[in-house]
Structure formats: structure tokens, C-alpha cells
Amino acid sequence: MKAPSTLPRPRTRTEHLLLPVQPSFIWITLFVAWLINLLPWGQVGGVPDVLAICLVFWSVHEPRRVGMLAAFCFGLLMDVHGAARLGEHALSYTLMSFFAILLHRRLAWFSPWSQALHVLPLFFFSEFVVLLLRGWLDGTWPGWWWALNCVIAALLWPIAGWILQAPQRRPVDPDDTRPI
């Protein structure tokens, strides 16, 4: 007789179920992240791309609602705002969203800090694509501050997850008669 397969369950910090996310909340958070990116500190080293963090988070947790089209549109908005070549951020955000969607099932199995280690290469790759295009077309190199931005974005991943999933958390209800 064959032994039943025992697959490990996804580990989460709590075993509580999350409520479904409201689509309006997703788009409001993306809009607020875009507004944060419009602030003038975007060119300073050590300031992460908040819109990229938000796009990756929603691409991982809600890949059917936020995907590559949303990433492309927000990338075009960032290109227009920064007076960059049209398509730099659009390409970067689209690639980042694509790889985040590829990882979305895998990331559910990890803790938030392990997830941060998995999304760190996404942030590096996304920034590197923009730098590679600028270096190829302009012949400029901005230094290594871009790497610090990626590391800080990965360190902010657990905090972003906690904030963005806050409306989905069920209140702790001591009612033991409910099945869920």
C-alpha cells in the first residue's frame, strides 16, 4: 500500500484566514505609491522606489488584478514625470512584474523576511535594466547608490506586506463555535 503524500503547508505567522482584498484598495495603494514616487527625493541615493515595492507586492498577491499592463502604465507615468526616455521605467516595471508573477506561488510558502530575500534580485534586475539602457545610450554610470536603493526596498518588503495586508486581516474573534 502506498503511503499518502505529505506536502508541507505554507507557513504563515498566524493561521488566520485573510479577507479578500478590495480592488479599490489595490488601486488606491498604487496611486499613493505613485504620488510618493513623485516627491523630489527620488534621485537621492538610499531612497527606494515605493511604486516598485507596491507593484511587486500586488503582482505577487493579486496577479490577476495587477499585472504587467498596470506595471507598464505606471512605468510610462514615471518616465513622463522624470523626463526619462520613454519606456525605461515601463520596461523595468513590466519585467519586474513578470518575474514577480512567476514567483507568486513560491513566495507564499516563505516568511516575510525570506520573501524579501527572494524579491531582492527582482529589484536589482529592475534597476540594472534601467542603468544598462542609460549606460548604453548616454555612456553614463550613476555609481553604486542604486544597489543601496534595492537593498532598502527589500528590507521594506515585510513592512509593506504588513501595511498592505492590514485591511484583509480578520479581527481575532474568540467565538469557538464558528468552523473557520
N, C-alpha and C positions, 0 to 999 in steps of 0.2 A: 504494500500500500504506500502510496506517495504521501510524503509529509506536506502539510499546507504551507504555502509560501508566506513568509512573514516579512513584509516590507516595512521599513521604518516609517513612522508617521512624521509629518512635518512638525518640527519643534517650534513652538511659539512661546513667548514669555508668559502668556496666560492662555488658558484653554477656553476662553470665552469666544463666542462667535461674534463676528463683526456685522453690523448692519450694512445693507447695500449703500453704496455711495451715491449721492445725488449728482446727476450730470451738471447741474448748475454750479455746485460746489467745485467740481473739477475745473470748469472754465473760469470761475471767479479766481481760483488759486493761480491758474496760469496767467490770467490778466494781471493780478497783483505782482506775480513774479516778473512779468514783463515790465511793469512800472518800476519795480525795484532796479531792474537792469538799466532803466533809462536814467537813473541818478548819475551824477557826474563822477562818481568814484570808480566807474567801470574800467578805466585804464590804469588804475593804481595796482601795483603788484600785491598779491595776497588777498584780493577780493574775488571770491568765487562767482561763477556765473549762476545766479539763483534760478534763472529760467531753465538752464540746462538741468539743474538738480530736479526741478519740478517736472520737466518733460520726461526725464528718465524715470522718476518715481511713478508718474501716471502711466507711462508706457509699460512699466513692469506690472503694476497693479490693475490697470484697466486698459489692456492692449486693444480692446475692441472700440473703445471710446476715444482714446488719444493714441494716435499712431504717427506714421511718417508724414501724412498730409498736414497735420497740425504742427509738427516739428518744422516742416518746410515753410509753412506760412509764418510762424513765429521767427524763423531764421531770416526770411525776407524782411520782416519788420525790423529786426536787429541790424540787418545790412543797411536799410534805409536810414535808420537812426544814427548809426555810426559812420555814415558816408563811406562805407567799405565797398569793395567791388560787389556788385550784385550777385549773390549766390554763395559767398564764403560761409556765412553762418548758416544759410539754408542747407548747404551740403553737409556741413558739420553736424547740425542738429538732426538732419534726416538719417545720416549714418549712425549717430548715437541712438536714435530711436529704433532703428532697425536692429541693432545689436542688443538693445535692451529688451525688445520683444522676443528675440531669440533666447535670451536668458530668463524670461519671466517665470517659467515653470521651475527652473532650477533654483532661483533665488528664494522662492517660497519656503524652501527647506532649511534655510540658514537664519541665524540670528541677525539682528540689525548690524552688528559690527562685522560679521562675516560678509554680509551683503555689501557693506562699504568697501571691503577688500575686493569684491567681485566687480563693483562698478567703477573702481579707481582706474582700471585700464580703459574703460569707456570714456572717461573724462580726459585721460591722456591722449587717446586716439583722436577724439574730437578736436581738442586744442591743436594737436600736431598737424591735422589736416589743414587747418586754417594757416598755421605757421608755414607749412610746406608750400601752400599756394602763394602766400605773401613773399616768401623767400625766393620762389621761382620767378614770380612776376616783378617783384621790386628789388630783389637782391638784398633784403634787409633781414636782420636777425634781432629779435627783441630782448635777447638774454634768456636767463633761466627762470624769470619770475612766473612764467606760465606754468611751470611744474608745481610751484607753491600753490597757485590757484587750484590746480587739480587735486592736490593733497587736501587742501582745506575743504573743497567741495565734497570729497569722500568722507572727511571727518564730520561734516554736517549732515550726512546721509541719515544716521539714526535720529537726529533731532528733527529733520524734515519728515521722516516717517512718523514720528510721534505726533507732530503738529498736523500733518495732512490726514492722518487716520483718526484724529480726535473726535470728529463728529460721528464716526462709524462705531465707536465703542459703545457697547451696551452698558447701562448702569448696573452696578452689582446689586442684584436683587436676591434677597435671602429666601425667596419662595422655592421650597424644595418640591412642590407638587407639580411644577412645570417640567415637561420632558426635556426641554433644551435649556 
